[in-house]
């Protein structure tokens, strides 16, 4: 199989600017783990799994740590704005890079639209009578303009967004721990009263919570994409990966433990208001709902900004490797501006579909991206399994990041992913997502393989 297009570093790394500073990358890594899914989506997981949601987030968190370690090893050895897509192409073949890259691009662009809709819904709650689509359009224009100007603008936005998210979740954790310990003025410690019914819905409830938690971790990959445009890509990736463990343990697992200790798992407020608002109400924090709405809005806008950036870089990297329309390769001022515009337009089309075809096309699109992140993780694990020996041969020094207990933990991660696929196939809601995402990936893989064969013959 020819590998001439993937043995050398992607050309995009010499075309794009390196305007991200180490402080940008550090905060992107820190704040990237705190998404809207944590603040909002975790409510459904708690309602299904009860206090055992802590176990669900711990198990899925361990899997994500392994994935990040594998991705970090490859990204430190081969920094690229194409991240896992470039690694899959180098390890498996051009068809794999094509399928992984374009499926993730569809996921990110669709997510931009979904996050815009969520952010607009919050704003129209404060300003009733204003159309949601107009707010989405405004957000699109702002972040499209930000990403068109210079990569440092993206970095500055994400730096301050991440700082606000980290500050909010840290304050929540401090107040929650003080309340659980019984030392917060005006509150009584619930002790272990809310934890006694640990598995209220049995194993099935834990499975639902586990599936919800797996997909709440999506977005951690952005830091390896951004690292290619930083001042020191290898140091940036290494630092981000090494701190992934405590970030996941603190922000996800820690906050879930605080919530289920403070608030009964079957409280209607957990789903209706969100788990964090319910916990803040339990602490008697005035205006807790509006305060958390501000935090969720920041999380959504941060995700929009990051996904516009990530989708444009993935598209640009694919095209520079001969895996897409050449127009997207155009770079001006160190920014792939055509790719940025294309990603934003695709995202806004998704928003329009949510209004025009809410009962057929839009749900189909959502199902199509439902399991993409898990499929991308499979590409990451297989790529690392194949590239590890090559990294050791080609690296003049010991790699900055190394996968633990290779190859045992890589195989453990792949087995865990296979188990999640089986669990998804058992649940009616996730089964459709699994089949739709799998179908899209297989289609892209077939297109990629046909292109690969055609180029080999030419």
C-alpha positions, 0 to 999 in steps of 0.5 A: 500500500503506498504511503508517500503522502503520509510519511512526511509531516503534513504541509498544513503545519508549514502553512498555518501560523503558530500564534497560540501561546502556551497560556492559551494552550494550557487554558484550552486544555483546562477548560476544554474538559468543561462542556455544556454536556457536563452542566446540562446533559448530566441530569438525565444520567443522574435520573437514570443511574442515581448515585451510581452516576459517579461510577459511570463517570469514573469508568468512562473517565478512565477510558478517556484518559487512555484515549488522551494518552494515546492521542498525546503520544502520537501528537507529540511525535507528529504534531499536526492540525489534522490530529487523529485524522493525520495519525490514522492516515499515517498508520492505517492508510489514506482511506482511514484518515479520510473517514476519520477526518470528514466524519469528525468534521461533520460532527463539529459543524453540526455541533456548532449549530446545536450549540448556537441553538442552545445559546440562543434559547438561553438569551431569548429567555432573558429577552423574550420576543427576539427570534432565536435564529437571529441570535444564532446568526449573531453568534455565528458571525462573531465566531466566524469573524474571530476565527477568520482574523487570526488564530491568536483571537481564537486563543484569547476567546478560549482563554477567557471562556475557559477561565470563567468555566474553571472559576465557576466549577471550582467555586461550585466544588468548594461550596459543595464540599463545605456543605457536605462537610457541614461547615457552610453557614446556613446549610445542614450536611445531608450526610450519606442520606442521598447515597443509600439507594446507590443503584435505584434502577439496577444495571440498566440505569447504570448502563444509561448513565454510562452511555450519557457520560461517555459522550459528555467527554467529547471535545478533549481532542481540540487541544491536540489540533490547537497544539500544532499552531502553538509556539511549542507543540510538543510541550503543549501536548505533553502538558495537556495530556499529563494533566488530563487525569486530575482534570477529569477526576476533579471536574467531572467525577468530583462534581457528580459526587457533590451533586448526588450527595447534596440532592436526591437523585430522583428530585424533579429539579435535577432534570428540569433545572439541571443538576448544578442549579438543583444543588445551588438551590439546595445551598440557598444560593440566590439567583442560582438558576440565572447564575448557572444559565450564564455559566452554561451560555459561556460553555456553549459559546466556548464550544462554538468557538472551539468547534469552528476552529477545530472543524476548519483545521481538520478540513484544511489538513485533509485537503493539504493531504489530498483528501478534499476540494483544493479550495479549502486549502487556501490560507491567508494571514496564516488562517485557512479562511475558506475552510472557516467560512465553509464550516460556519455555513454548514453549521448554520445550515444545520440550524436552518434545518432544525426550523425547516425540517425538525421532524425528519432531516434534522433528527436524521442528522443528529443520529448520524453524528451520535456515535462519531466520537466513539468511532474516532476513539477507535481510529485513535487506538488502532493508529497508536497500536500501529504507530508505537514502534515507528515512533520509537524508531524515528524519534531521536529522543524518548517520546515526550508522551508514552502510552502506559503499559503498551500494548496491554492498555491499548487493547483494554481501551479497544475492548472497552469501546467494543463494550460501549458499542454493544451497550449502544446496540442494546438501547433503542435510543442509542441503537439508531445513533450507532447504526447511523454513525456507523453507516456514515463512517462506512460510506466515507471509508468506501469513498476514501478507499476508492480515492486511494486506489485511484491515486495509486493507479494514476 
